[in-house]
Amino acid sequence: MGEGLGTYETLEHRAGVSRRVASRPWYYHKKLRRVLYVLLVYALVIPGGILLTLPFLWMLSTALKEPKQIFIYPPKWIPDPIRWQNFIEGWTKFAPFNLFLRNSLIITLGNILGNLFSCSLPAYGFARLRARGKEVLFLVVLGTMMVPMWVTLIPQYVLFSTLGWTNTFLPLMVPAWFGWPFFIFLLRQFFMTIPRDLDDAARIDGASTWGILWRIILPLSKPALATVAVFAFIGNWNNFMGPLVYLQDQDKYTLALALNQFRGQQGSFYYHYMMAVAVLTLLPIIIIFFLAQRYFVQGIVMTGIKG
């Protein structure tokens, strides 16, 4: 009887709990809340993505149109007929864009290599080495990020003009070999997520400080290095102010300067060609971002794990 009564009370208790769970408001159910959260996220992301993509889609549509179809109302998104030759004619007919492409590649690749080399060394020092006043010096490096570029533009121009570097690629490439505060910060934060036990094991095996950097830290930091490379590529590929200040000869122009010159001289008459050249100029950035997207996202996420 005792066991039967206990079993009966247990069943009554479970039934009461079930009734209370069933009578809870809808926002207590985890699965329903998760579904609503996902729906809310997609409801915000999809319209935002479409809104941000519209300018590029309009530029691509205009690049494939005939001139008479560009300004018709209502706008026609899908060209008829599609003029793929606009890309070839716009790139080769009005200016030597192959030369401008070569100049942009030289400057951009020089900056990428310079930033990877010059920023990984101080980042490794701030993350791994022991030195008195290291944290204060790191704060000073971060403080330089708050100085606007317009404050240093004229002093830099005077310096490079005194050195005779104006109208050359040197003012656009050499500063990258002296470090960039944001990249130093990003790499330093990522280096700090790598366990120090690897350093100790390498030192036991006879590795030097340089050996630890080149054989352990850098191979394990591919996401952060890829992030630096992507940021450096985008920043220098789109750089307009630097080439505008330091370059005078047209044969030294970058794509950003050449596209602006094309807009001023031919843009109002050949709008479709200008958009075609703009699409071709933007294409390397899109390709680089999608190829390095996995490392880029991983590098950004891992950077903030440990401060």
C-alpha positions in Angstrom: 0.0 0.0 0.0 2.8 2.3 0.9 4.5 1.8 -2.4 1.3 2.2 -4.3 0.5 5.4 -2.5 4.0 6.8 -3.2 3.7 5.9 -6.9 0.3 7.6 -7.1 1.7 10.8 -5.4 4.6 10.8 -7.9 2.2 10.6 -10.8 0.1 13.4 -9.4 3.3 15.5 -9.0 4.4 14.9 -12.6 0.9 15.7 -13.9 0.9 18.9 -11.9 4.3 19.9 -13.3 3.1 19.0 -16.9 0.0 21.2 -16.4 2.2 24.1 -15.1 4.6 23.7 -18.1 1.7 23.6 -20.5 0.2 26.8 -19.0 3.4 28.8 -19.2 3.4 31.8 -21.6 4.7 31.3 -25.1 8.0 33.2 -24.4 9.1 30.5 -22.0 9.5 27.9 -24.8 13.1 27.8 -26.0 12.4 26.4 -29.4 9.8 29.0 -30.2 12.0 31.8 -29.0 14.9 30.5 -31.1 12.6 30.3 -34.2 11.4 33.9 -33.6 15.0 35.1 -33.1 16.1 33.5 -36.4 13.1 35.0 -38.2 13.9 38.5 -36.7 17.5 38.2 -37.8 16.7 37.2 -41.3 14.0 39.9 -41.5 16.7 42.5 -40.7 19.6 41.0 -42.6 17.9 40.3 -45.9 16.4 43.8 -46.5 19.7 45.4 -45.3 21.7 43.2 -47.7 19.5 44.0 -50.6 19.7 47.7 -49.8 23.5 47.6 -49.6 23.7 45.6 -52.9 21.5 47.9 -54.9 24.3 50.4 -55.9 26.5 47.7 -57.2 23.7 46.1 -59.1 22.8 49.4 -60.6 26.4 50.0 -61.6 26.6 46.5 -63.2 23.3 47.1 -65.0 24.5 50.5 -66.4 27.8 48.9 -67.5 25.9 46.5 -69.7 23.5 49.0 -71.3 23.4 51.0 -74.4 23.7 54.8 -73.9 20.0 55.4 -74.7 18.8 53.0 -72.0 20.7 54.6 -69.1 18.4 57.5 -68.2 15.0 56.1 -69.3 12.2 56.3 -66.8 11.0 54.0 -65.2 14.5 52.5 -64.9 15.2 49.2 -66.7 17.3 46.9 -64.6 17.9 44.2 -67.1 19.6 45.6 -70.3 18.2 44.6 -73.7 20.5 43.9 -75.5 23.3 43.1 -73.1 26.5 44.8 -74.3 29.5 42.8 -72.9 31.8 44.8 -75.2 31.4 47.8 -73.0 34.0 46.4 -70.6 36.6 45.9 -73.4 35.9 49.2 -75.1 35.9 51.2 -71.8 39.1 49.6 -70.7 41.1 50.0 -73.9 39.5 52.8 -75.9 40.2 56.0 -73.8 43.2 55.4 -71.5 46.0 52.9 -70.8 44.2 51.2 -67.9 46.6 48.2 -68.1 49.4 50.6 -67.1 47.3 52.0 -64.3 46.5 48.4 -63.2 50.2 47.6 -63.0 50.9 50.7 -60.9 48.1 49.8 -58.5 49.3 46.3 -58.2 52.9 47.4 -57.4 51.8 49.9 -54.7 49.2 47.5 -53.2 51.5 44.4 -53.1 54.4 46.6 -51.6 52.1 47.8 -48.9 50.8 44.3 -48.1 54.3 42.9 -47.7 55.4 45.9 -45.7 52.5 45.7 -43.3 52.9 41.9 -42.8 56.6 42.2 -42.0 56.7 45.5 -40.0 53.5 44.8 -38.0 54.2 41.2 -37.0 57.5 42.1 -35.3 56.2 44.6 -32.8 53.1 42.6 -32.3 55.2 39.6 -31.3 57.2 41.8 -28.9 54.1 43.2 -27.3 52.4 39.8 -27.0 55.3 37.6 -26.0 58.5 39.4 -24.8 59.0 40.8 -21.3 60.2 44.4 -21.1 59.8 47.2 -18.6 57.2 49.7 -19.8 55.9 47.5 -22.5 52.2 48.2 -21.7 52.8 52.0 -21.7 54.5 51.8 -25.0 51.6 49.8 -26.4 49.2 52.4 -25.2 51.3 55.1 -27.0 51.1 53.0 -30.2 47.3 52.8 -29.9 47.1 56.5 -29.1 48.6 57.3 -32.6 45.5 55.8 -34.1 43.6 58.9 -32.8 45.7 61.3 -34.8 43.8 62.3 -38.0 45.6 61.7 -41.2 44.9 65.4 -42.2 47.1 66.6 -39.4 50.1 64.7 -40.7 49.5 65.1 -44.4 51.4 68.4 -44.8 54.4 67.4 -42.6 54.7 64.1 -44.5 54.5 65.9 -47.8 57.3 68.3 -46.8 59.4 65.4 -45.6 59.0 63.4 -48.8 59.5 66.5 -50.9 62.8 67.2 -49.1 63.9 63.6 -49.8 63.0 64.0 -53.5 60.4 61.3 -53.4 57.4 63.2 -54.9 56.1 61.9 -58.2 57.3 58.4 -57.3 55.8 55.4 -55.6 58.0 55.6 -52.5 55.7 57.9 -50.4 52.9 55.4 -51.0 54.9 52.3 -50.1 57.7 53.1 -47.7 55.5 54.1 -44.7 54.0 50.6 -44.7 57.4 49.2 -43.8 57.4 51.1 -40.5 54.2 49.5 -39.0 50.6 50.5 -38.8 49.0 50.8 -35.3 45.7 49.0 -36.0 47.5 46.0 -37.6 49.9 45.8 -34.7 47.0 45.8 -32.3 45.2 43.1 -34.3 48.2 40.8 -34.6 49.1 41.3 -30.9 45.7 40.3 -29.8 45.7 37.2 -31.9 49.2 36.2 -30.8 48.1 36.3 -27.2 45.5 33.6 -27.9 48.3 31.1 -28.8 49.3 29.0 -25.8 52.6 30.0 -24.2 53.3 26.3 -23.7 54.3 26.1 -27.3 57.0 28.7 -26.7 58.3 26.8 -23.7 58.4 23.5 -25.6 60.2 25.2 -28.5 62.8 26.8 -26.2 63.5 23.4 -24.6 64.2 22.1 -28.1 66.7 24.9 -28.6 64.6 27.3 -30.6 65.5 31.0 -30.4 63.1 33.9 -30.2 63.2 34.4 -33.9 62.7 30.7 -34.5 59.6 30.7 -32.3 58.2 33.6 -34.3 58.9 32.2 -37.8 58.2 28.5 -37.1 55.4 28.6 -34.5 53.6 32.0 -34.1 53.3 33.0 -37.8 52.2 29.6 -39.1 49.5 29.5 -36.4 48.4 33.1 -37.2 47.3 32.6 -40.8 43.7 34.0 -40.1 45.1 37.2 -38.5 47.7 37.6 -41.3 45.0 37.1 -43.9 42.9 39.7 -42.2 45.8 42.2 -42.3 46.4 41.4 -46.0 42.8 41.9 -46.9 42.6 45.2 -45.0 45.8 46.4 -46.6 44.7 45.4 -50.0 41.4 47.2 -49.8 42.8 50.3 -48.2 45.6 50.7 -50.8 43.6 49.6 -53.8 41.0 52.2 -53.1 43.5 54.9 -52.0 42.8 58.1 -53.8 44.2 60.9 -51.6 47.8 59.5 -51.4 48.3 59.2 -55.2 46.5 62.5 -55.8 49.0 64.3 -53.5 52.3 62.6 -54.6 51.8 61.6 -58.3 51.9 64.1 -61.1 52.8 62.1 -64.3 49.9 60.3 -65.9 52.0 57.2 -66.5 52.3 56.8 -62.7 48.6 57.0 -62.0 46.8 54.3 -60.1 43.3 53.0 -61.0 41.6 55.2 -58.5 43.2 58.4 -60.0 42.6 57.2 -63.6 39.0 56.4 -62.9 38.5 59.9 -61.5 40.2 61.5 -64.5 38.0 59.4 -66.8 34.9 60.6 -65.0 35.9 64.2 -65.4 36.8 64.0 -69.1 34.5 61.3 -70.5 32.1 60.4 -67.8 29.2 62.6 -68.9 29.4 61.4 -72.5 30.3 57.7 -71.9 28.5 56.9 -68.7 28.2 53.2 -69.6 32.0 52.9 -70.2 32.7 54.6 -66.9 30.5 52.1 -65.0 32.2 49.2 -66.9 35.6 50.4 -65.8 34.4 50.9 -62.3 33.1 47.3 -62.2 36.4 46.0 -63.4 38.3 48.1 -60.8 36.0 46.7 -58.0 36.3 43.1 -59.2 39.7 42.3 -57.5 38.4 43.4 -54.2 35.3 41.2 -54.5 37.5 38.2 -55.5 40.0 38.7 -52.7 37.3 39.1 -50.1 35.5 35.9 -51.1 38.8 33.9 -51.4 40.0 35.0 -47.9 36.5 35.3 -46.3 37.0 32.2 -44.0 40.4 33.4 -42.7 39.2 37.0 -42.5 36.1 36.2 -40.3 38.2 33.8 -38.2 40.9 36.4 -37.7 38.4 39.1 -36.6 36.6 36.7 -34.2 39.8 35.3 -32.6 41.3 38.7 -32.1 38.9 39.6 -29.3 39.1 36.4 -27.3 42.0 37.4 -25.0 43.0 40.9 -24.2 
